[in-house]
Amino acid sequence: MGEWKKTGCVLCAQNCGIEALVEGGRIVRARGDRDNPRSKGYICRKGVNVAFHQHHSGRLTHPLKKVGGSFERISWEQAFEEIADKLKSIVDAHGPRSFAYMGGGGQGCHFEAAFGVRLMRALGSRYHYSPLAQELTGIFWAHGRATGRQYLFTIPDEERAELLLAVGWNGMQSHQMPRAPLVLKEFSQNPDKLLIVIDPRRSETAAIADIHLPIRPGTDALLARAMIAIILKEGWHNRDYIRDHVSGFDGIEPWFRGFDAKAAVKVCGLDYDQVREVSRLFATRKSCMHTDLGVYMNRHSTAATYLDVILMGICGRICVPGGNVIPGHLMPIGAHTDERDPKNWRTVATGFPALMGVYPPNVMPEEIMRDNPQRLRAVICSQSNPLRSYADTAAYEQAFGRLDLLVTCELAMTETAQLSHYVLPARSGYESWDGTFFAWTFPEIYFQMRRPIVEPVGDPLEVSQIMTGLADRLGIIPAIPQSLFEAAKKDHLTFGMELMQYAQSEPSALANMPFVLAKTLGKEMGSANLAALWGLLQVAPKGFRKEAARAGFKPGITMGEELFQAILDHPGGLIIGQSDVEDNFAKVRTVDGRINLHVPEMESWIRSIDAASEEEALKPDPDYPLILQAGRHMSMNANTLMRDPSWNDGKRACTLAMHPDDARGLRLVDGQMVKIVTEAGEAEIELEVTEAARKGQVIIPHGFGLVHDGKTYGVNVNRLTRSTHRDPFAATPLHRYIPCRVETA
C-alpha cells in the first residue's frame, strides 16, 4: 500500500505544493497539496505528470567517462581526481577566465548554486552562465536601476489591484505567479477589476481579458514610448508621487515631449483611441503590470523593459499597494553586479558584463570559439541542457566540441551530456533535500525545503556533494579540526559554537563555508543542501529577520534555529516572513531612497525608437516574410525536464501554429508536414492551422527535439535561432521575432 508524501513541483518556477503517492519506491500519482499556503491545492497538468520526470529509462546512475567515443563507468573517486587535476591544469596554464560554471539549479534545485559559485570563485573565475541570463537579466537591470539593486525587482500586487496589465504574458499557460489561471479568471470575472492584455495573438489570457490589444510583433518598445507620451501630454501622470518618491523625472520627460504617438500606434497596428483609453485607465486606476518573455525576448528587449519601468514610475505604481512591489526573500536569486563597476568582469570576446551576477548563455559559443589566450576551455554544466535550452544549437555543438574539458552534472543522459568528457549523475528533486529561492509572493515570504520521498537508483549525489568532492580534491577546503566533526554529531548549539571558533581561527573558513558545512554537519544530516540551509538561517540578514518576526518567529539569536526546525516540521512549505504592505519603499536601496527613472546612457536608444525608424526596420524580408515566435508556454512542454514523451501520448504537442489566412495563401492544410526555414537553419514539422495564431506570425513551442530511447521527439526550435540575434545590452535572445518562411515539406 502506498503513502502520500508532501513535496513540491520542480517543473516550473512556481514550485506548487504537491502530494505524491509513493508505492514500491516510485511516484505513481500526484495531486495538489491543499495545505500548501502558496498554491492552496492548485496543480497544473505538468505537476500531475511529475512521475514522468522522476522515472524514465534515461536516468543516470553512476559516473561516466568518455573513452574513445563511448562512455565507461568509473568510481566517484576517479571522477573527482581526474576532473580536478584536468581543471587545475587548465586554469594554471590559461588563467581563471578559461573556466566557467553553467547552471544554478534550474526550476527546482537551487542549493547547488552556493557550491558551484564557490568552486568557481575559488579557482579565480567569475564566469557563471545561468538560465536567468537567457530571459530575465534585462528586467533585473532595469528594475535595479530604479530600486538600487538588481535583485530588488518588482512583481504585480494583483490581490490589491484594480487593473492588471499583462504585456507579452500568457499566464493562463505560463503561470509566472502562484495559481495564475485561477487568479486571472477571478480577475476577469470581477466587475470591479480590469484585465488588459497586450499580445500579438489571441492567447488563452487574451481570450478572457476585458481589453485585448493585438500588437504587431516586435513593437512593444514603440507602444510603451507612445503610452508614456500620451500620459504625459494628457497630464495623467501622478505628480504627487513623482514629487515625493521619484528622482530623474526631469531627465526623462523631454524624451517623450513632442513624440508622435498617433504615428507610433499606427505602426503597432493598433487603434489610437483604444490605446489612449488603456493609457488613461492604467494611469488613473490602482494598476499593476506583468510583463514576460513577449517583451524580454523581443526587439529592443532591455529598452522596452526600461520603458515599462518609466511607465509605472510616472503613474505612481511602484512600491505601492496594488501596484508593482518589491517582494521579500530569504535569499535573493542573484547578486547585484553593476555594469558600470570596473570590477565587474566582461566576457573576453563579446564584452558583455554580468547582470544579476550571471553571464548570458548566448555568448558562450563565441567565448569558446574565438582565438584568444583567455578563451573558455573548461565548463562544468550542471542541471542545464544548452543543446536544447539555448539559442543556436549548431553553434553550441561546434563550441562544446572544442572544449578541453566539459563536465555535465545531470539526472539524465541529455544531449549536452552526450558531448561531455565526464557525466556525473545528480539526485533529482525527489531524491534529495532541496528548494528554490524564487520570490513571487507578496506580502508573504514562502519557503519549502523538499525532502527525499524516493530512494535513488544507483549512486547519484546531490550536485552540492559533487561540487564539494571536487573542491576537496582541488585543495580548496581548509583543514577542518576533528573537534568540529565531533560537534556535528551533537546538538546544533554545540556545533554552532565550535564552528564560530573555527571560523575565527581559520581565515579561509568563511569564504568556503558551504564546503565546510557539507563535510561536517552535512555528513551527519546526509545532505549538503540541508546543512547549507541551516547555515543560511544562522546568518540571515537583518531585513529578513524583521520580516520573520512579523510572521511570528521570535527575534534573537535562536531565530535561525527556530526557522530551521519550523521548515523541517512543515514538509509542505510555510510562510517564514511577512513584508510591510504599507512601506514597500523601505526596501529601495538607491542613494537618495527614491525610485530612479533617469538612466542617461539609455537616452539615444529610447529616442531612436520612433514610428519612422520602426516602420523601416519592420519591413518584411521577401525571403523570410513570416515572423517565428520561437518558444511557446503550454501545458505540453516543461523546458527539457520531461524527457519521456509518453506523458503527451495522444496530443499534438509539437506543431507549427499558423493562422488560416496564411495557410490558405500558401496552399497548406492542417496536419500536413511543412518546412520552416530561417537564416539559422530549417526543420520539418506538422502544421497546426488555428485562429489563435496571428496572421503573419507562426509559433513553435520550446522544449522539444529531445532524444529518448534513441528516438527524437518533436522539433528543437533552437536549431532555427542564432545566438547572435540578441539584445545589444543584456544579450538575451530575440526568440519572439525571427524572420522565417514556411513551405511544403
C-alpha positions in Angstrom: 0.0 0.0 0.0 1.3 3.4 -1.0 2.0 6.5 1.2 1.1 10.1 0.3 4.1 12.4 0.8 4.2 16.2 0.7 6.7 17.7 -1.7 6.8 20.4 -4.4 6.8 20.6 -8.2 10.2 21.1 -9.9 8.8 21.7 -13.4 8.4 25.4 -13.3 9.3 28.4 -11.2 6.0 28.3 -9.2 7.0 25.1 -7.4 3.4 24.4 -6.5 2.9 22.2 -3.5 2.0 18.6 -4.4 1.3 15.4 -2.7 2.9 12.3 -4.3 1.7 8.8 -3.8 4.8 6.6 -3.4 4.5 2.8 -3.9 7.4 0.4 -4.2 9.9 3.3 -4.2 8.2 5.0 -7.2 5.9 8.0 -7.6 2.7 6.6 -9.0 0.4 9.6 -8.7 0.5 13.3 -7.8 -2.2 15.8 -6.7 -2.2 19.3 -5.5 -1.5 19.9 -1.8 -4.4 21.8 -0.3 -2.4 22.6 2.8 0.3 24.5 0.8 -0.1 28.2 1.8 1.1 29.4 -1.6 -0.6 27.1 -4.2 -3.6 26.1 -2.0 -4.2 22.8 -3.8 -3.7 24.1 -7.3 -1.8 21.9 -9.7 -1.4 22.0 -13.4 -1.0 19.2 -15.9 2.7 19.2 -15.6 2.7 18.7 -11.8 0.1 15.8 -12.2 2.6 14.1 -14.5 5.8 14.7 -12.4 6.4 10.9 -12.2 7.5 11.0 -15.9 10.2 13.4 -14.9 11.4 11.3 -12.0 11.2 7.8 -13.5 12.3 7.1 -17.1 14.9 5.0 -18.9 17.3 7.8 -19.4 18.2 8.4 -15.7 21.9 8.3 -14.9 23.0 6.0 -12.1 26.8 6.1 -12.0 29.7 8.5 -13.0 30.7 8.1 -16.6 33.9 9.0 -18.6 34.1 9.2 -22.3 36.7 6.9 -23.7 37.2 6.5 -27.5 33.8 8.0 -28.3 31.8 5.9 -25.8 31.2 6.1 -22.1 32.7 3.9 -19.4 31.6 3.6 -15.8 34.1 5.0 -13.3 34.1 5.5 -9.5 33.4 8.8 -7.8 37.0 8.8 -6.5 38.3 8.5 -10.1 35.9 11.1 -11.4 36.9 13.7 -8.7 40.6 13.0 -9.1 40.7 13.2 -12.9 38.3 16.2 -13.3 40.1 18.2 -10.5 43.5 17.5 -12.0 42.4 18.5 -15.5 40.6 21.6 -14.3 43.6 22.7 -12.3 46.0 22.2 -15.1 43.8 24.3 -17.5 43.4 27.2 -15.1 47.1 27.1 -14.2 48.0 27.2 -17.9 45.5 29.7 -19.2 44.2 31.7 -16.2 40.9 31.8 -14.4 39.0 33.3 -17.3 39.4 29.9 -19.1 36.8 28.3 -16.7 33.1 28.8 -16.4 30.3 27.3 -14.3 27.0 26.9 -16.1 23.8 26.2 -14.1 22.4 27.1 -10.8 19.6 24.6 -10.2 17.1 25.4 -12.8 13.4 25.3 -11.9 13.6 23.3 -8.7 17.0 22.7 -7.1 18.8 26.0 -6.2 21.1 24.9 -3.3 23.8 23.7 -5.7 24.4 27.3 -6.8 26.1 28.2 -3.5 28.6 25.4 -4.0 29.1 25.8 -7.8 29.7 29.6 -7.5 32.0 29.0 -4.5 34.0 26.5 -6.5 34.2 28.8 -9.5 35.3 31.7 -7.3 38.0 29.6 -5.5 39.5 29.0 -8.9 39.6 32.7 -9.6 36.8 32.8 -12.1 33.6 34.9 -12.1 32.0 33.3 -15.2 28.7 32.0 -14.0 26.4 31.4 -17.0 22.8 30.9 -15.9 19.4 30.4 -17.5 18.4 33.7 -15.7 20.5 35.5 -18.3 18.7 33.7 -21.1 15.5 35.6 -20.2 15.4 37.9 -17.2 18.6 39.9 -16.8 17.1 42.9 -18.7 14.3 43.2 -16.2 16.7 42.7 -13.3 18.9 45.5 -14.7 16.1 48.0 -15.5 14.3 47.5 -12.1 17.7 47.5 -10.4 18.5 50.9 -11.7 15.1 52.1 -10.3 15.4 50.4 -6.9 19.2 50.4 -6.4 19.8 46.7 -6.5 19.2 44.2 -9.4 17.7 41.7 -7.0 15.1 44.2 -5.9 12.9 43.7 -8.9 9.1 44.2 -8.7 6.2 41.9 -9.1 2.5 42.8 -9.5 0.4 43.0 -6.4 -2.6 41.7 -8.2 -4.5 40.9 -4.9 -4.9 44.6 -4.1 -5.0 45.9 -7.7 -8.0 47.1 -9.7 -6.3 46.7 -13.0 -3.8 44.2 -14.3 -1.9 45.0 -17.5 -0.4 41.8 -19.0 2.3 42.5 -21.6 3.7 39.6 -23.6 2.5 37.3 -20.8 0.1 34.3 -21.2 -0.4 33.5 -17.6 -3.2 31.0 -18.3 -0.4 28.7 -19.7 2.9 30.0 -18.4 1.9 30.8 -14.8 4.7 33.1 -13.5 2.6 33.8 -10.4 1.0 31.4 -7.9 -2.2 29.8 -9.2 -2.1 32.1 -12.2 -5.0 30.6 -14.2 -7.3 30.8 -11.2 -6.2 34.3 -10.3 -6.7 35.5 -13.9 -10.1 34.0 -14.2 -11.2 35.6 -10.9 -9.7 38.9 -12.0 -11.5 38.9 -15.3 -14.9 37.9 -13.7 -14.7 40.6 -11.1 -16.9 43.6 -12.2 -14.7 45.9 -10.2 -11.5 44.9 -11.9 -10.0 45.1 -15.4 -7.7 42.6 -17.1 -5.9 44.2 -20.1 -3.7 42.1 -22.4 -1.1 43.3 -24.9 -0.2 40.3 -27.1 0.1 39.8 -30.9 -2.1 36.7 -30.8 -5.4 35.8 -29.1 -3.7 33.8 -26.3 -5.6 32.0 -23.6 -5.1 35.0 -21.4 -6.2 37.4 -24.1 -9.3 35.4 -24.6 -10.6 36.2 -21.1 -9.4 39.8 -21.0 -11.6 42.8 -20.8 -9.4 44.5 -23.4 -7.0 42.9 -25.8 -4.5 45.0 -27.8 -3.3 42.7 -30.6 0.0 44.5 -31.1 2.2 44.0 -34.1 5.1 41.6 -33.3 8.2 43.5 -32.4 6.7 46.8 -31.5 6.4 46.6 -27.7 9.0 49.3 -27.1 7.3 51.6 -29.6 4.0 51.2 -27.9 5.4 51.7 -24.4 7.0 55.0 -25.5 3.7 56.1 -27.1 1.7 55.3 -23.9 4.2 57.3 -21.8 3.9 60.2 -24.3 0.1 60.1 -24.2 0.0 60.1 -20.4 2.4 63.0 -20.1 0.6 65.0 -22.7 -2.8 64.5 -21.2 -1.5 65.2 -17.7 -2.5 61.9 -16.3 0.9 61.3 -14.6 0.9 61.2 -10.8 2.6 64.5 -9.8 2.3 63.9 -6.1 4.0 60.5 -6.3 6.7 61.9 -8.6 7.4 64.8 -6.2 7.6 62.5 -3.1 9.1 59.3 -4.4 10.8 59.8 -7.8 14.2 61.1 -8.9 15.2 61.8 -12.5 11.8 62.7 -13.9 13.1 66.0 -15.4 15.8 64.0 -17.1 13.4 61.6 -18.9 10.4 63.9 -19.6 12.0 65.5 -22.7 12.4 62.1 -24.3 8.6 62.0 -24.8 7.8 65.6 -25.4 6.5 66.1 -29.0 6.6 62.4 -29.7 4.2 61.4 -32.4 2.2 58.8 -30.5 -0.5 58.5 -33.2 2.0 57.6 -35.8 3.7 55.1 -33.4 0.4 53.4 -32.5 -0.4 53.1 -36.2 2.9 51.2 -36.8 2.0 49.0 -33.8 -1.1 48.0 -35.8 -3.5 49.3 -33.1 -6.4 51.8 -32.7 -5.2 55.1 -31.2 -8.4 55.8 -29.3 -8.2 52.4 -27.7 -4.5 52.8 -26.8 -5.3 56.2 -25.3 -8.1 54.8 -23.2 -5.8 51.9 -21.9 -3.2 54.5 -21.1 -5.8 56.6 -19.1 -7.1 53.6 -17.3 -3.6 52.4 -16.3 -2.6 55.9 -15.1 -5.7 56.6 -13.1 -6.7 53.2 -11.6 -4.9 51.2 -8.9 -2.9 49.3 -11.6 -0.1 46.8 -11.8 1.8 45.3 -14.7 3.0 41.8 -15.5 5.5 41.5 -18.4 7.1 38.3 -19.7 9.0 36.8 -22.5 7.0 38.5 -25.1 8.9 41.6 -24.0 12.1 40.1 -22.6 12.8 38.0 -25.8 11.7 40.6 -28.3 13.2 43.5 -30.2 14.5 46.3 -28.0 14.3 43.9 -25.1 16.1 45.9 -22.4 14.9 49.3 -23.7 11.3 48.0 -23.7 11.6 46.8 -20.1 13.2 50.2 -19.1 10.3 52.0 -20.7 7.8 49.8 -18.7 9.6 50.9 -15.5 9.2 54.5 -16.6 5.5 53.9 -17.4 4.9 52.5 -13.9 7.0 55.2 -12.3 5.3 58.2 -13.8 1.9 56.7 -12.9 2.9 56.1 -9.3 2.6 52.3 -9.5 6.0 51.2 -7.9 6.2 50.2 -4.2 2.5 50.9 -3.5 -0.3 48.5 -2.6 -2.0 47.2 -5.8 1.0 48.3 -7.9 4.3 46.6 -8.6 6.0 45.8 -5.3 9.4 44.5 -4.2 8.8 41.1 -2.6 10.7 39.9 0.4 13.0 36.9 0.3 15.1 34.6 2.4 17.9 34.6 -0.2 18.0 36.7 -3.4 18.2 34.7 -6.6 21.2 36.6 -7.8 23.8 39.2 -6.9 23.8 42.9 -7.7 26.5 43.4 -10.3 26.6 47.0 -11.7 27.9 47.0 -15.3 29.5 50.5 -14.6 31.8 49.0 -11.9 35.2 48.2 -13.4 35.5 45.2 -11.0 32.6 43.6 -12.9 34.2 41.3 -15.4 33.1 41.4 -19.0 33.3 38.4 -21.4 36.6 38.4 -23.3 35.4 38.0 -26.9 31.9 39.7 -26.8 32.3 42.3 -24.0 29.1 41.6 -22.0 29.0 42.3 -18.3 27.4 40.1 -15.6 23.9 41.3 -14.7 22.4 39.9 -11.5 25.7 38.1 -11.1 25.4 35.9 -14.2 26.5 36.0 -17.8 24.3 35.3 -20.9 24.4 31.8 -22.4 24.0 33.4 -25.9 27.6 34.4 -25.9 29.3 31.3 -24.6 29.8 29.7 -28.1 31.8 32.8 -29.2 33.7 32.8 -25.9 34.9 29.3 -26.7 35.5 29.6 -30.4 37.2 33.0 -30.7 41.0 32.6 -30.7 42.2 34.3 -27.6 44.7 33.3 -24.9 41.9 33.6 -22.3 39.1 31.9 -24.2 36.9 29.5 -22.4 38.4 26.0 -22.3 36.7 24.2 -19.4 33.0 24.2 -18.4 31.1 22.5 -15.6 27.5 22.3 -16.8 25.1 21.5 -14.1 21.3 20.7 -14.4 21.3 22.7 -17.6 21.0 21.4 -21.2 22.3 24.1 -23.5 21.9 21.9 -26.6 18.2 22.1 -26.2 17.6 25.1 -23.9 19.6 27.9 -25.5 19.7 29.6 -28.9 21.8 28.3 -31.8 22.2 24.5 -31.2 24.7 24.2 -34.1 26.9 26.9 -32.5 26.9 25.1 -29.2 27.7 21.7 -30.7 30.7 23.2 -32.5 31.9 25.1 -29.4 31.5 22.3 -26.9 33.4 20.1 -29.3 36.4 22.4 -28.9 36.5 22.5 -25.1 39.4 20.8 -23.3 37.0 19.8 -20.5 33.2 19.5 -20.4 31.7 18.1 -17.3 27.9 17.6 -17.0 26.1 17.0 -13.8 22.6 15.8 -14.7 19.7 13.5 -14.0 19.7 12.0 -17.4 21.8 11.4 -20.5 20.9 14.7 -22.1 22.0 16.0 -25.5 24.7 18.1 -23.7 25.8 15.1 -21.6 26.4 13.1 -24.8 29.1 15.7 -25.8 30.8 15.7 -22.4 34.1 14.3 -21.3 32.6 13.3 -17.9 28.9 12.8 -16.9 28.1 12.8 -13.2 24.7 11.6 -12.0 22.8 14.0 -9.9 20.0 13.2 -7.5 16.6 14.5 -8.5 14.5 17.0 -6.6 12.6 14.0 -5.1 15.7 12.1 -4.0 17.3 14.9 -2.1 16.8 17.8 0.3 16.4 20.9 -1.9 14.4 24.1 -2.6 14.3 27.3 -4.6 14.5 31.0 -3.9 12.0 32.2 -6.5 10.3 35.1 -4.7 6.9 35.7 -6.3 4.6 36.2 -3.3 3.6 39.4 -1.5 3.4 40.3 1.3 4.0 36.7 2.5 7.5 35.1 2.1 7.1 31.5 1.4 9.7 28.7 1.5 9.7 25.0 1.1 12.6 22.6 1.7 11.6 19.5 -0.2 12.8 16.3 1.5 13.7 12.9 -0.2 10.5 10.9 -0.9 12.0 8.2 -3.0 15.4 6.4 -2.9 17.8 7.0 -5.8 18.7 4.2 -8.1 22.5 3.6 -8.4 24.9 6.0 -6.8 23.9 9.6 -7.7 24.8 12.5 -5.4 23.4 15.9 -4.7 25.1 18.4 -7.0 26.3 20.2 -3.9 28.0 17.0 -2.8 29.6 16.7 -6.2 31.0 20.2 -6.0 32.2 19.5 -2.5 34.1 16.4 -3.7 35.8 18.4 -6.5 36.7 21.2 -4.1 38.2 18.7 -1.7 40.3 17.2 -4.4 41.4 20.7 -5.6 42.6 21.6 -2.1 40.1 24.4 -1.8 38.6 23.4 1.6 40.8 24.4 4.6 41.8 21.8 7.1 38.9 21.0 9.5 39.7 20.1 13.1 38.3 16.8 14.5 36.5 18.8 17.2 34.2 20.2 14.5 33.4 16.8 13.2 32.6 15.6 16.7 30.5 18.7 17.4 28.4 18.0 14.3 27.3 14.7 15.9 25.9 16.7 18.9 23.2 19.4 19.0 23.2 22.4 16.7 24.1 24.8 19.5 27.3 22.9 20.3 28.1 22.7 16.6 27.4 26.4 16.1 29.8 27.5 18.9 32.5 25.2 17.6 32.0 26.5 14.1 32.3 30.0 15.3 35.6 29.3 17.0 36.9 27.6 13.9 35.9 30.5 11.6 37.8 32.9 13.9 40.9 30.8 13.8 40.9 29.9 10.1 40.9 32.9 7.7 39.6 31.0 4.7 36.8 29.2 6.5 34.1 31.8 5.9 34.8 32.0 2.2 34.4 28.3 1.9 31.6 27.8 4.5 29.3 25.8 2.1 32.0 23.1 1.8 32.9 23.1 5.5 29.2 22.7 6.4 28.8 19.9 3.8 31.8 17.9 5.2 30.7 18.3 8.8 27.1 18.9 9.5 26.1 17.7 6.0 27.8 14.3 6.7 25.6 13.8 9.8 22.5 15.0 8.1 23.1 13.0 4.9 22.7 16.2 2.8 25.0 19.1 1.9 21.9 21.1 1.0 20.2 20.7 4.3 23.4 21.7 6.1 23.6 24.8 3.8 20.1 25.7 4.8 20.9 25.6 8.5 24.0 27.8 7.9 22.0 30.2 5.8 19.4 30.7 8.5 22.0 31.4 11.2 23.3 34.4 9.2 20.1 35.6 7.7 20.2 39.4 7.1 18.5 41.9 9.5 15.9 42.8 6.9 14.7 39.2 6.6 14.8 38.8 10.4 12.4 41.7 10.8 10.0 40.1 8.3 10.3 36.7 10.0 9.5 38.4 13.3 6.4 39.9 11.7 5.4 36.4 10.7 5.6 35.3 14.4 9.1 34.0 14.8 10.9 35.1 18.0 13.6 37.7 17.5 17.1 36.9 18.8 20.0 34.6 18.5 17.8 31.5 18.4 15.6 32.7 15.5 17.7 30.8 12.9 17.3 27.5 14.8 13.6 28.1 15.2 13.1 28.8 11.5 15.2 25.7 10.6 13.0 23.5 12.8 9.8 25.0 11.5 10.9 24.3 8.0 11.6 20.7 8.9 8.2 20.4 10.6 6.4 21.7 7.5 7.4 19.5 4.6 4.6 21.1 2.5 6.1 24.6 2.9 5.2 27.5 5.1 5.2 31.3 5.4 8.5 32.3 7.0 8.2 36.1 6.7 5.8 39.0 6.1 6.7 42.2 4.3 5.3 45.6 5.3 2.5 46.3 2.8 2.3 49.9 3.7 6.0 50.7 3.5 7.4 48.9 0.5 9.6 52.0 -0.2 11.8 50.9 2.8 13.3 48.2 0.5 14.6 50.8 -2.0 18.4 51.0 -2.0 19.1 54.0 -4.2 21.4 56.7 -2.9 18.5 59.0 -2.2 16.0 56.4 -1.3 13.8 57.3 -4.2 12.7 55.5 -7.4 15.3 56.5 -10.0 13.8 56.8 -13.5 16.7 58.5 -15.3 19.3 56.3 -16.9 21.2 58.7 -19.2 23.0 56.1 -21.2 19.7 54.8 -22.5 18.6 58.1 -24.0 19.9 57.6 -27.5 18.3 54.1 -27.7 14.9 55.4 -26.4 14.9 58.3 -28.8 15.8 56.1 -31.8 12.5 54.1 -31.3 10.0 56.1 -33.3 7.4 55.5 -35.9 9.6 56.1 -39.0 12.6 54.0 -37.9 10.4 51.1 -36.7 8.3 51.0 -39.8 11.5 50.8 -41.9 13.1 48.1 -39.6 9.9 46.0 -39.7 9.6 45.8 -43.4 9.2 42.1 -44.3 12.2 40.3 -45.9 11.0 38.8 -49.2 13.0 35.7 -48.4 11.6 35.4 -44.9 8.1 37.1 -44.9 6.7 35.5 -41.7 7.8 36.0 -38.1 8.6 33.0 -36.0 7.8 33.0 -32.3 10.5 30.5 -31.2 9.1 29.2 -27.9 5.6 28.9 -26.5 4.5 28.1 -23.0 1.8 25.5 -22.9 0.6 22.6 -20.8 2.5 20.1 -23.0 6.1 21.3 -22.5 8.3 21.8 -19.5 11.6 23.1 -20.9 13.7 19.9 -21.2 12.7 18.4 -17.9 10.2 15.8 -19.2 12.3 13.6 -21.4 9.8 10.7 -21.7 7.3 11.8 -24.4 4.7 9.3 -23.3 3.2 11.9 -20.9 1.9 13.6 -24.1 0.6 10.5 -25.8 -2.4 11.3 -28.0 -1.7 15.1 -28.0 -0.4 17.4 -30.7 2.4 18.5 -28.6 4.9 20.0 -31.0 3.4 21.7 -34.1 3.9 24.9 -36.1 0.8 27.1 -35.4 -0.3 29.2 -38.3 -3.3 31.5 -39.0 -5.8 30.1 -41.5 -5.3 33.1 -43.9 -1.6 32.4 -44.1 -2.2 28.7 -44.6 -4.6 29.3 -47.5 -2.2 31.8 -49.1 0.5 29.1 -49.0 -1.9 26.3 -50.0 -1.2 24.5 -46.8 -3.6 22.4 -44.8 -3.9 21.4 -41.1 -1.9 18.3 -40.3 0.5 18.2 -43.2 4.2 18.3 -42.8 5.8 21.6 -43.7 9.3 23.0 -43.8 10.2 26.1 -41.9 13.4 28.0 -42.9 15.3 30.8 -41.1 18.8 32.2 -41.5 20.0 29.7 -38.9 18.5 26.5 -40.2 15.4 24.6 -41.2 13.2 21.9 -39.9 10.2 19.8 -40.9 7.2 19.9 -38.6 3.5 19.2 -38.5 1.3 22.2 -39.3 -1.5 23.2 -37.0 -3.9 25.8 -38.5 -5.6 27.8 -35.8 -7.4 31.0 -35.3 -5.4 31.5 -32.1 -2.3 32.3 -34.2 -1.8 35.8 -35.6 -1.7 36.4 -39.3 1.9 36.8 -40.4 3.3 35.0 -37.3 4.0 31.3 -36.7 4.7 29.6 -33.4 6.8 26.6 -32.4 7.0 25.5 -28.7 10.3 25.1 -27.0 11.4 22.0 -25.0 11.2 19.5 -27.8 13.7 17.7 -30.1 14.7 15.6 -27.1 16.2 12.2 -27.7 14.6 9.4 -25.7 15.4 5.7 -26.1 17.2 6.5 -29.4 14.3 8.5 -30.9 13.9 12.2 -31.4 10.5 13.6 -30.4 9.4 16.9 -31.9 11.5 19.8 -33.3 14.3 21.5 -31.5 13.3 25.1 -32.2 16.8 26.4 -31.2 18.2 25.0 -34.4 16.2 27.8 -36.1 17.8 30.6 -34.0 21.1 32.3 -33.9 22.9 33.2 -30.7 24.0 36.5 -32.3 20.3 37.5 -32.8 20.2 39.1 -29.3 19.6 42.2 -27.3 22.6 44.5 -27.6 22.8 45.2 -23.9 21.8 42.1 -22.0 22.4 39.6 -24.9 19.0 37.9 -24.2 17.9 36.1 -27.4 15.2 37.7 -29.6 13.2 34.5 -29.8 9.9 36.3 -30.3 11.0 37.9 -33.5 12.7 35.6 -36.0 12.0 36.1 -39.7 11.2 32.9 -41.5 9.4 31.3 -44.4 7.2 28.2 -44.5 6.7 25.9 -47.4 5.6 22.3 -48.3 8.0 19.7 -46.9 
